[in-house]
Amino acid sequence: MKQKHKNIHLSHLSAVAASGTLALLVTSGITTGAHRGGWHGPATGHTGFLAAAVLKGEQTTDTPLMRQAKRLRKRLRKTSFLTPPLTELASALQERKILLGRYTKADLRSPDGNTFPAWEISLHRYPTWIKGTFTSARAEFSVNEKRIADYLTQNGIEGLKGPIVSRISLIETDDRGVLRVQADQPAKPGYVFDAPKIATSLKEVLDEGASVVTLTLDLSAGSIINETGQDLGKLTLIAEGRSNFAGSVPGRIANVRKGLRERTHNILVPPGETFSFNKTLGPVTSSAGWYEALGIFNGDELRPVTGGGICQVATTTYRAILLAGLPVVNRKAHSLYVSYYEKYGVGMDATVYPGQQDLTFTNDTGNFLLVQSYDDGFEARVNIYGTSDGRIVRMEGPYFATNAPEDLSVHDRSLAKNEIVWRQHITYGGVTVTNTIVSRYKTIPLSIARKYSEEHIAEGNAAVTHTAAPAQGT
């Protein structure tokens, strides 16, 4: 029986040898088959074991896939003596090829309603998200959740801007007596995300081959790092004022950006002190770098004036003051309704003119306040940082004569057709104080009054805070 078995065994070897497969197996130094759990190391010359491997069906034909499997096996042997059969490696590589073809689009959503370009994701683009697992019997490639999370933590999401840190250093008083700090850059809000949570979602859709996934982002305020050596408090974001100056003429654009970048930026307001917008400006002359643009004179005349557009900066600053709940000492609305100031708070504007009209507030927080300002495209931003004392501010409005609630009055009378009114509710220490903010213009476009009146009616009486109001803490 032994001789018969040997003859049968050798006949199979002869057939294999004739096809060149045996030579390939011996040359590759592997005795593998389709069996699981066998020992797979260098050839031993045991023809019975070798034939058994061949009989179990391992394919070692000279195909691109098999050559790739052999190269993989060679790499694996540098780190582990035990490697899977070639057929297992080939099968795993085939699965990896399928994974590399997986593609999905991520729809990014944020609480501020901002829109983002679709994030195109493929494992061919992010091959490190695939992990290989190998034992003596098995080989597998799979989407690895931890690798995705690690990648996102280190590299972020393509095109997504995170919050920016501002390092403030030297404190100095400028030639106008304004206390300022030096900073490397303004702090800016940005988007953050939960990397492990997003990694879980991405693994699921890539495993399933889904074409679309929705990912949620969070909006985080920029932060201040105090390197001045003086205790300025926590300097966390208290409020942000915003406005938009798209459509402005070049001279006006230049003035708005100069005001934001140079004049209202990095101002330090000590506790108990009063901030003066005009004091931050200095001389508004052409020699000081200001350009001509239209300004309002005598209530209804538009004339070119050096520094035209500064009121855009004042308006943005005023909105930050309101949302911070700081006591306004001096403020006046424009005499003419200005369309530039509709976005982020229609009716919440402030006009200034050096020597005549100022915008001022008092720092009653008991700690330092830091004012930073910048432009992002045509978006003007003024941020106020300080140590929160717990006050909460809610803006209610805008109200026109056509949509004002019955209990809203201005100096014991109903709203006039040329007025826009907001209610500012400041809650502190369990007590709420309500301030009525009135902006009176020569006229208000009927389309504006109709627009906000209709929106208020559509929202219902419960929705008293209009969406145009800036969101605090963003």
Secondary structure as UniProt FT lines:
FT   HELIX           2..19
FT   HELIX           21..28
FT   HELIX           47..55
FT   TURN            56..57
FT   HELIX           64..77
FT   TURN            78..79
FT   HELIX           86..100
FT   STRAND          103..109
FT   TURN            111..112
FT   STRAND          119..122
FT   TURN            123..125
FT   HELIX           127..129
FT   STRAND          130..134
FT   STRAND          139..143
FT   HELIX           145..155
FT   TURN            158..159
FT   STRAND          164..173
FT   TURN            175..176
FT   STRAND          179..183
FT   STRAND          190..192
FT   HELIX           195..208
FT   STRAND          212..216
FT   STRAND          218..220
FT   STRAND          223..226
FT   STRAND          236..244
FT   TURN            246..247
FT   HELIX           250..258
FT   HELIX           259..263
FT   TURN            265..266
FT   STRAND          267..269
FT   TURN            271..272
FT   STRAND          274..276
FT   HELIX           277..281
FT   HELIX           286..288
FT   STRAND          292..297
FT   TURN            298..300
FT   STRAND          301..306
FT   TURN            307..309
FT   HELIX           310..324
FT   STRAND          328..330
FT   HELIX           339..341
FT   TURN            343..347
FT   TURN            354..356
FT   STRAND          360..362
FT   STRAND          369..376
FT   TURN            377..378
FT   STRAND          379..386
FT   STRAND          392..399
FT   TURN            401..403
FT   TURN            406..407
FT   TURN            411..412
FT   TURN            417..418
FT   STRAND          419..428
FT   TURN            429..430
FT   STRAND          431..440
FT   HELIX           446..459
FT   TURN            461..462
FT   TURN            467..468
FT   TURN            472..473
//
